Structures are given as structure tokens and as C-alpha cells.
């Protein structure tokens, strides 16, 4: 029994100290968009690969439009339930009130969770960062302006990115102007390392913040009573 506990504890410690390698790659060449996500565990012995066509991702993000009802479509009787439109739903004042209450509670917790998010992001180690873009709008002068805009967006993004993520390499970015063609081709590659034990710490800190927040609400309720 002691040997079993010793082996189990050793394996658990090794698991917590193991780094996860995260590879994110995005390519856009003319009409072909593709995103690749790869997770490597246990020094590359366990690998999960996900190839995501951006077309499918866009369709998921767009979702299904909500059909609204006008005043003439509502029933005359007050006790009658409003009909549900086919392919949509009825947006009632009660539903809006619940959403607003949820957003208000989320806003109150955002400050505490922001500290946990900063802690989690600071534990990511970026080992490789590449972002190359070739852009052209068919006119030399306008292409030069667009190229400058792309440079501004990239440098701003790098500034924010390096503020939260620990960099182990120098970011490689470039914007190549295509003066005589109309195109926007880009390639983005980012490789991270993240220790699994930090995820456990982040979850514990989130639970602690949530429990602490509930205790504060309960104490305020007793004080008002």
C-alpha cells in the first residue's frame, strides 16, 4: 500500500510539473483560410491535433438570427402566452432583466477574476511568434497606406501581447506590400508552453474568489437585516 501511494504521488507530481506545448497556426492564402491547433503532453508522447476550417468557424460565430415580434403580432389577452416564432424566440422583459442581473453580478466579480486571469496569462511562455502578411489593394498609394495601418495594428497587438505573456523569443512580424495586385495573405504562428500545475492553482484561486464573494454578499445581507 505504501509503494502504491508513493508511486501515485510521484506520478501526480510529475504530471503537475509537466509542460503543455500549445501550437496555434493560422493561414490565409487567397480564398483558403485554415486554422491549426495542436496540444502536446508528456514531452510530445501524447498529441492532440485540431484542424479548423475558418469557414465553419465563421458560421458558428454568426449563429442563428433572432426574430422579433411587433406589437400587432402580440396576443390581445393578457393571460395568453405569446406565440413563439418559428426559428426564433420571444424576448420578454423578464428575460432581459435576468440577463442584466447576470451581467451586473459578472461586473462585480470581474475585478477579482482579472487578477486570476493576469496570473494565468503570466505563466504562459511564448517560444515562437511569427506573423507575416502580404497586402495589396490594386493601387500603389492606397497599398502604402494600408501597409502602414497593418504595421500599426501589429505593433499595438505585440505591445499588449508582451504585457501579459512572458516572451522567450523575439517576435517576427512583417508586412509586404503588393502594389500591383489585390490580395490579403497572412500567416500567423504562435507556440506556447504552459505548466499543468498552474491550471490547478488558477482553478483554486477562482473558487476561492467565488466563495469569498458569496461570503461578502451574505455578510452584507446580515448587516442590512
C-alpha positions as CSV (number, residue, x, y, z in Angstrom):
1,X,0.0,0.0,0.0
2,X,2.8,2.4,0.8
3,X,4.5,1.7,-2.5
4,X,1.3,2.3,-4.3
5,X,0.8,5.7,-2.6
6,X,4.5,6.6,-3.3
7,X,4.2,5.7,-7.0
8,X,0.8,7.6,-7.2
9,X,2.2,10.7,-5.5
10,X,5.3,10.6,-7.7
11,X,3.3,10.3,-10.9
12,X,0.9,13.1,-9.8
13,X,3.8,15.5,-9.1
14,X,5.4,14.7,-12.5
15,X,2.0,15.4,-14.1
16,X,1.7,18.7,-12.4
17,X,5.2,19.7,-13.3
18,X,4.8,18.7,-17.0
19,X,4.6,21.4,-19.6
20,X,1.9,21.5,-22.2
21,X,3.1,22.7,-25.6
22,X,0.4,24.7,-27.5
23,X,0.8,25.4,-31.2
24,X,-1.6,27.9,-32.9
25,X,-1.3,28.4,-36.6
26,X,-3.5,30.4,-39.0
27,X,-3.1,30.7,-42.7
28,X,-4.9,32.7,-45.3
29,X,-4.0,32.4,-48.9
30,X,-6.4,34.0,-51.3
31,X,-9.8,32.2,-50.6
32,X,-8.3,29.4,-48.5
33,X,-8.4,30.1,-44.7
34,X,-7.3,27.4,-42.3
35,X,-6.5,27.3,-38.5
36,X,-4.5,24.5,-36.8
37,X,-4.4,23.9,-33.1
38,X,-2.1,21.3,-31.5
39,X,-1.6,20.3,-27.9
40,X,1.4,18.2,-26.8
41,X,1.6,16.5,-23.4
42,X,4.2,14.4,-21.7
43,X,7.1,15.6,-23.8
44,X,5.3,15.0,-27.0
45,X,4.2,11.4,-26.3
46,X,0.5,12.5,-26.3
47,X,-0.6,14.8,-29.1
48,X,-4.0,16.2,-29.9
49,X,-4.4,18.0,-33.3
50,X,-7.4,20.1,-34.4
51,X,-7.7,21.4,-38.0
52,X,-10.4,24.0,-38.1
53,X,-11.6,25.5,-41.5
54,X,-12.3,29.1,-40.8
55,X,-15.4,28.9,-42.9
56,X,-17.0,26.6,-40.4
57,X,-15.8,28.7,-37.5
58,X,-17.4,31.8,-39.0
59,X,-20.7,30.0,-39.5
60,X,-20.6,29.0,-35.8
61,X,-19.9,32.6,-34.7
62,X,-22.7,34.0,-36.8
63,X,-25.3,31.8,-35.1
64,X,-29.0,32.0,-35.9
65,X,-30.7,35.4,-36.1
66,X,-33.4,36.2,-33.6
67,X,-36.8,37.0,-35.0
68,X,-38.5,40.0,-33.2
69,X,-42.3,40.4,-32.9
70,X,-44.1,43.7,-33.4
71,X,-46.9,45.0,-31.2
72,X,-49.5,43.9,-33.8
73,X,-48.3,40.3,-33.5
74,X,-48.8,40.1,-29.8
75,X,-52.0,38.4,-28.4
76,X,-54.7,40.7,-27.2
77,X,-55.4,38.8,-24.0
78,X,-53.1,39.5,-21.1
79,X,-53.2,36.0,-19.7
80,X,-52.5,34.4,-23.0
81,X,-48.9,33.2,-23.7
82,X,-47.2,34.9,-26.6
83,X,-46.6,32.7,-29.6
84,X,-43.1,31.5,-30.3
85,X,-42.0,32.4,-33.8
86,X,-40.8,29.6,-35.9
87,X,-37.0,29.6,-35.9
88,X,-36.7,32.2,-33.1
89,X,-37.9,33.0,-29.6
90,X,-39.9,35.7,-27.8
91,X,-37.7,38.2,-25.9
92,X,-39.6,39.1,-22.8
93,X,-38.9,41.9,-20.3
94,X,-38.3,39.2,-17.6
95,X,-35.6,37.6,-19.8
96,X,-33.9,41.0,-20.4
97,X,-34.0,41.7,-16.6
98,X,-32.3,38.3,-15.9
99,X,-29.6,39.0,-18.4
100,X,-28.9,42.4,-17.0
101,X,-28.8,41.0,-13.4
102,X,-26.3,38.4,-14.6
103,X,-24.1,41.0,-16.3
104,X,-24.2,43.1,-13.1
105,X,-23.0,40.2,-11.0
106,X,-20.4,39.4,-13.5
107,X,-19.2,43.0,-13.4
108,X,-18.8,42.8,-9.6
109,X,-16.7,39.7,-9.9
110,X,-14.7,40.9,-12.9
111,X,-12.1,42.8,-10.7
112,X,-11.3,39.7,-8.6
113,X,-11.2,37.4,-11.6
114,X,-9.0,39.9,-13.5
115,X,-6.2,39.2,-11.0
116,X,-6.5,35.4,-11.6
117,X,-6.5,36.0,-15.4
118,X,-3.3,38.0,-15.2
119,X,-1.7,35.3,-13.1
120,X,-2.7,32.6,-15.5
121,X,-1.5,34.5,-18.6
122,X,1.8,35.4,-17.0
123,X,2.6,31.7,-16.6
124,X,2.4,31.2,-20.4
125,X,5.8,31.1,-22.1
126,X,5.8,32.1,-25.7
127,X,8.7,30.3,-27.5
128,X,7.9,31.4,-31.1
129,X,5.9,34.2,-32.6
130,X,5.6,34.8,-36.3
131,X,3.1,37.0,-38.2
132,X,3.7,37.7,-41.8
133,X,1.2,39.5,-44.1
134,X,1.2,40.4,-47.8
135,X,-1.4,43.0,-48.7
136,X,-2.4,44.9,-51.8
137,X,-5.4,46.9,-52.9
138,X,-4.6,47.4,-56.6
139,X,-3.3,51.0,-56.2
140,X,0.3,51.8,-55.1
141,X,-0.6,54.8,-53.0
142,X,-3.5,53.2,-51.2
143,X,-1.5,50.0,-50.7
144,X,1.2,52.0,-48.9
145,X,-1.4,53.5,-46.6
146,X,-2.9,50.1,-45.9
147,X,0.5,48.6,-45.2
148,X,1.2,51.3,-42.6
149,X,-2.2,50.5,-41.0
150,X,-1.2,46.8,-40.8
151,X,2.1,47.7,-39.2
152,X,0.3,49.8,-36.6
153,X,-2.2,47.1,-35.8
154,X,0.6,44.5,-35.4
155,X,2.9,46.6,-33.2
156,X,-0.1,47.5,-31.0
157,X,-1.0,43.8,-30.7
158,X,2.6,42.9,-29.9
159,X,2.7,45.5,-27.1
160,X,-0.5,44.2,-25.5
161,X,0.6,40.6,-26.0
162,X,4.0,41.0,-24.4
163,X,2.5,42.9,-21.5
164,X,0.6,39.8,-20.4
165,X,2.6,36.9,-21.8
166,X,6.2,36.0,-20.9
167,X,8.2,36.1,-24.1
168,X,11.1,33.7,-24.6
169,X,11.8,34.8,-28.2
170,X,11.8,38.0,-30.3
171,X,8.5,38.4,-32.3
172,X,9.0,38.2,-36.0
173,X,6.5,40.3,-37.9
174,X,6.5,41.7,-41.4
175,X,4.1,43.4,-43.8
176,X,4.9,43.0,-47.5
177,X,3.1,45.5,-49.9
178,X,1.8,44.1,-53.1
179,X,1.5,47.2,-55.2
180,X,0.0,45.8,-58.4
181,X,-2.4,43.1,-57.1
182,X,-5.4,42.9,-54.8
183,X,-4.8,40.4,-52.1
184,X,-4.5,39.8,-48.3
185,X,-2.5,36.8,-47.5
186,X,-1.3,36.2,-43.9
187,X,0.4,33.5,-41.8
188,X,0.3,33.5,-38.0
189,X,2.3,31.0,-35.8
190,X,2.5,31.1,-32.1
191,X,4.0,28.4,-29.8
192,X,3.4,28.4,-26.0
193,X,4.4,26.3,-23.1
194,X,2.3,26.1,-20.0
195,X,2.7,24.0,-16.8
196,X,-0.3,22.0,-15.9
197,X,0.1,22.7,-12.2
198,X,-0.6,26.4,-12.9
199,X,-4.0,25.5,-14.2
200,X,-4.8,23.8,-10.8
201,X,-3.6,26.9,-9.0
202,X,-5.8,29.1,-11.2
203,X,-8.9,27.0,-10.6
204,X,-8.3,27.0,-6.8
205,X,-7.9,30.8,-6.9
206,X,-11.1,31.2,-8.9
207,X,-13.0,29.0,-6.5
208,X,-11.6,31.0,-3.5
209,X,-12.6,34.3,-5.1
210,X,-16.1,33.0,-5.7
211,X,-16.5,31.6,-2.2
212,X,-15.1,34.8,-0.8
213,X,-17.6,36.9,-2.9
214,X,-20.5,34.8,-1.6
215,X,-19.4,35.3,2.0
216,X,-19.3,39.1,1.4
217,X,-22.8,39.1,-0.1
218,X,-24.0,37.1,2.9
219,X,-22.4,39.4,5.4
220,X,-23.9,42.4,3.7
221,X,-27.3,40.8,3.9
222,X,-27.0,40.2,7.6
223,X,-25.7,43.7,8.2
224,X,-28.7,45.2,6.4
225,X,-31.1,43.0,8.3
